[in-house]
Amino acid sequence: MVIVSTIHNNHRVKQHISKERQYNEDLLDIRKRQLNNFYTQRFGQATFRQHVKHYTVDPEQNLDVNEIHRLYED
């Protein structure tokens, strides 16, 4: 009986309890666009980045430690 109750409870928790997003979707979309624009400027178009087999990063293309974080602060 305990096993059936546990399975039922797990199903109820996973399927029926409301799930709330913990982030702002509009802000997430803005950040995704900012990041994509940054990568396009630094490394080229998205189609090139997704389909290239081998890419050598120039030293000036390396990312600083907090560069992405600073991009989101602007």
C-alpha positions as CSV (number, residue, x, y, z in Angstrom):
1,M,0.0,0.0,0.0
2,V,2.9,2.4,0.8
3,I,4.4,1.9,-2.7
4,V,1.1,2.7,-4.4
5,S,0.6,5.8,-2.3
6,T,4.1,7.0,-3.0
7,I,3.7,6.5,-6.8
8,H,0.3,8.3,-6.7
9,N,1.8,11.2,-4.7
10,N,4.8,11.5,-7.0
11,H,2.5,11.6,-10.0
12,R,0.3,14.3,-8.3
13,V,3.2,16.4,-7.5
14,K,4.7,16.2,-11.0
15,Q,1.5,16.7,-13.0
16,H,-1.0,18.6,-10.9
17,I,0.7,21.1,-8.7
18,S,1.0,24.4,-10.5
19,K,4.4,25.2,-11.9
20,E,5.6,28.8,-11.7
21,R,8.4,30.3,-13.7
22,Q,11.1,31.8,-11.6
23,Y,12.3,34.3,-14.2
24,N,11.0,37.2,-16.3
25,E,10.4,35.9,-19.8
26,D,10.6,39.4,-21.4
27,L,14.0,40.0,-19.7
28,L,15.2,36.6,-20.8
29,D,14.3,37.4,-24.5
30,I,16.1,40.7,-24.2
31,R,19.2,39.0,-22.8
32,K,19.1,36.3,-25.5
33,R,19.1,39.0,-28.2
34,Q,21.9,40.8,-26.5
35,L,24.0,37.7,-26.3
36,N,23.3,36.7,-29.9
37,N,24.3,40.2,-31.1
38,F,27.4,40.0,-29.0
39,Y,28.4,36.6,-30.4
40,T,27.6,37.8,-34.0
41,Q,30.0,40.8,-33.6
42,R,32.7,38.7,-32.0
43,F,32.5,35.4,-33.9
44,G,30.4,35.9,-37.0
45,Q,26.9,35.0,-38.1
46,A,24.9,32.4,-36.2
47,T,24.6,30.0,-39.3
48,F,28.4,30.1,-39.6
49,R,28.9,29.4,-35.9
50,Q,26.5,26.5,-35.9
51,H,27.8,24.8,-39.0
52,V,31.6,25.3,-38.9
53,K,33.6,22.1,-38.1
54,H,36.8,23.8,-36.8
55,Y,37.3,27.3,-35.6
56,T,40.4,28.9,-34.2
57,V,39.8,31.8,-31.8
58,D,42.1,34.7,-32.1
59,P,43.6,36.0,-28.8
60,E,41.6,39.3,-29.1
61,Q,38.4,37.2,-29.4
62,N,38.8,35.6,-26.0
63,L,36.2,36.5,-23.4
64,D,37.1,38.3,-20.2
65,V,36.0,36.7,-17.0
66,N,32.9,38.8,-16.4
67,E,32.2,40.0,-19.9
68,I,28.8,38.3,-20.4
69,H,27.7,39.5,-16.9
70,R,28.7,43.1,-17.8
71,L,26.8,42.8,-21.0
72,Y,23.6,42.1,-19.0
73,E,24.2,45.0,-16.7
74,D,24.0,47.6,-19.6
